[in-house]
Amino acid sequence: MSEMKPKLLIVEDDAGLQAQLKWAYPDFEVVQATDRASAITALRSEEPAVVTLDLGLPPDPDGTSEGFAVLDEIMALKPDTKVIVASGHGARESALTAIAKGAYDFYQKPVDIEALGLIVRRALQLHRIENENRQLASKSGDGNRVLGRLITAAPEMVKVARTIERVANTNVSVMLLGASGTGKELLARGLHEASDRRDGAFVAINCAAIPENLLESELFGHEKGAFTGAVKTTEGKIELANGGTLFLDEVGDIPLPLQVKLLRFLQERVIERIGSRKSIPVDTRIVCATHQDLEAMIAAGSFREDLFYRLAEIVVKIPSLAERPGDAALLAKAFMAKFAKEMNPAVKGFAPDALAAIDAWPWPGNVRELENRVKRAVIMSDSKLVGAADLDLVAQDEEAIQVLNLKCAREATDRKVIRHALARSEGNISNTAKLLGISRPTLYDLLKQYDLHA
């Protein structure tokens, strides 16, 4: 079955020019209209991606009022349509007005068919990119979510999510190990929401962000008058999370004296506020995270081994964003949809060079870096599509890598490229094959050979 041609609506009252334009676009399905009524009827029934519009239409063939009226209706009914307007009347003023009303581009009569053809095809390409971005953004909101919030299509991250789901309804302590910005708090919150403690509080504290002399009070609370400035009795984070989950981020930064007190809580499930000798029973589940090497810290004597084993009943290692092929693009589209809606609705998606740069970038700052770059680009962008330059993603010099086993190198590259294509196509086999430039049977063979799943 042949692929359907894109539709082009030509709104032109000059019969000779109309015929000339029709035959100039053999790769389009051309629809024609001669006035406002027939143009809007064609727009509703055919939904063309691109429209060429002569502003001088009857009953005002010598002016622009009727043409602008058509443009206004098109933008109201189908604002994603790319409208290219033409006029020989006050060209500069008409162009500025048309662009302000939402037209994609402008050309002046007499018509240069070849130049107009370039504009039309460029408009079609932009329409396709914007449409693809909308579809992928909507899909990434549902089909690639695990643990309710986490967006991923990478088997490495899906495995992490499934592990967390399996231990969610137990009371074991979970330790999340991963680099900064990999989504440890998001996973901890997902664990809480998947557990039978979901109706209780989820309380998070970054142990590295609180001075040592205040951390004990933050965790265990204090009684009124326990120290200078303690003007009232205050519950600590462990107590506030009673019946729920406490997330201790950067647990490796807890000082040794406080580690002893935390260990006692984990063993006996009671706490004592600063300034009190009263033991308070607390039913709080601990989930912790760190990017530090705790085993090395244990060897150096800066982290208690008995505390480590209490906190790390289940250890979950979180892959970096660079180890999750295809996820950077999925996450970028989700961030784009969020930030564009909130901060700059004129931005509709990513240009092809941006998506290529996102796939290629090593993301040393992981998801946090990606989110910040997309947010900044959306805020600062002056165009509908964010490009690689807007994201400040400059191509890095490729390192010369000597590979002893060429077959292994080829297989590794094949796996990476196929997984990127699967992620970009949301697992659609036909679209993935098109992106890779291979047939569907060949793609199926490669998926089987490399044990990959769509």
C-alpha positions, 0 to 999 in steps of 0.5 A: 500500500502506497503512503498517503500524500500530504494535503496542500490547500491552495486558496487562489481566485486566479484560474491560471495561477491556480492551475499552475500551482496545482501541477507544481506539487506532484508530491502533494494531494492538492485541494483548491478553493477560490473564496472564504467559504470554499476555503473553510469548507476544505479546511474542515473536510480535508484538514490540510497540513499546509495552506497557500493563501492569496490575500486578495480574494473576492469580494475584495480582490484588490485588498487584503481584508478577505484574505486576512479573514480567512487566515483568522478563521484557519488559526481559530479552527486549526492553529497547527496549520502552516499558512503561507500568504501571498499578496501584491498589495503593500507587501511589507505591511501585509507580511508583518500583519500576517505573521502576527496573526499566525501565518507561517511565512509570506511570499510576494507576487508575482509567484516564483514557483520554485521558491514557493515550493521550498517554503511549502516543503519546509512548512510541511516538515515543520508540521510533521515534527510538531505533530510527532512531538505532540504524539510522543509527549502524550505517549510518554505521559502514560505508556512509559511510566512505571511506579506511577511517576517514573518515565522510562523505556530502558530495561535497566530502569524498568528492572529497578522499578520492578524491584522496588514494587516487589519490596514495597509492601514489606517493611525492609529498609531500602538503600538506593545507590546512584549518582546525583540527579538520577532520581533517588527521591522520585524512586523513594516516593514511588516506593512509598506510594506503592506500599501499604503505608501510602496513606501515611506521610512521606517525609524527605530530608537531605542529610548533607544540606543540614549543619551537623549541630542541627541534624539531630534536632531535625531527625529526632526533635526536641523539647522546649528549653532543650537548648538556646532557641528551643522555644517550643517542643518540636517533633523530628522528621522520624516522628512526623513520618510515623505510619509512613516513610522517611527518606534519608538522602545522602545518608553518608553525611550523617556524623558518627555520634548521630549514627549511633542514635539512628541505629538504636531507633532502627533496632528498638523502634523508639526515639528520644527527643533532645532534652527528654528521657521519654522513649516514644515508639515510632512506626516509620519505615526508612528509605535512604540514598547516597552517591558515596561509597559506603563500603569504603567509608566503613573501611575508613571508619567514618560509617558504622558497619552495623548501621549500614546493614540495618539500612541496606537490607535491600540495596537498589543500584540506580543506573545513570541517564547515560546507561538508559538508552533512549530515556533522555529523549523521552524525559526531555519531551515530558519536561518540554510539555510541562515547562512549555505549558507553564512558561512559554506556550509558543514552544511546541517541541524539539528540532531534529538537531536537538533530539540528536544532541540529547541522545548523544550527550553523556549527561554527567548531571543525569536527569537533573541536568536534563531538566534544567537544560530543557527548562532554561531552553523553553524560557529563553526560546524565541522560536517554536522548536528548541534546537541543540544550541538552545540547550547549549549542547555542543558536540564533544570531540570523539575520543579515539577508542581502540577496540580489540574485538570488532564483532563485540564493538559492532554488537554494542553499537547495534544494541545502542542504536536499536534501543534509541530507535525503539525509544524514539518510536515508542516501541512501534516496530514499523516506525523503528524499522523506518528510523533505522532504514531496515525492513521489519523482518530484519529488525525482528531478527536483530531483536531476537539476536540481541535479546531486545524487546520492543 
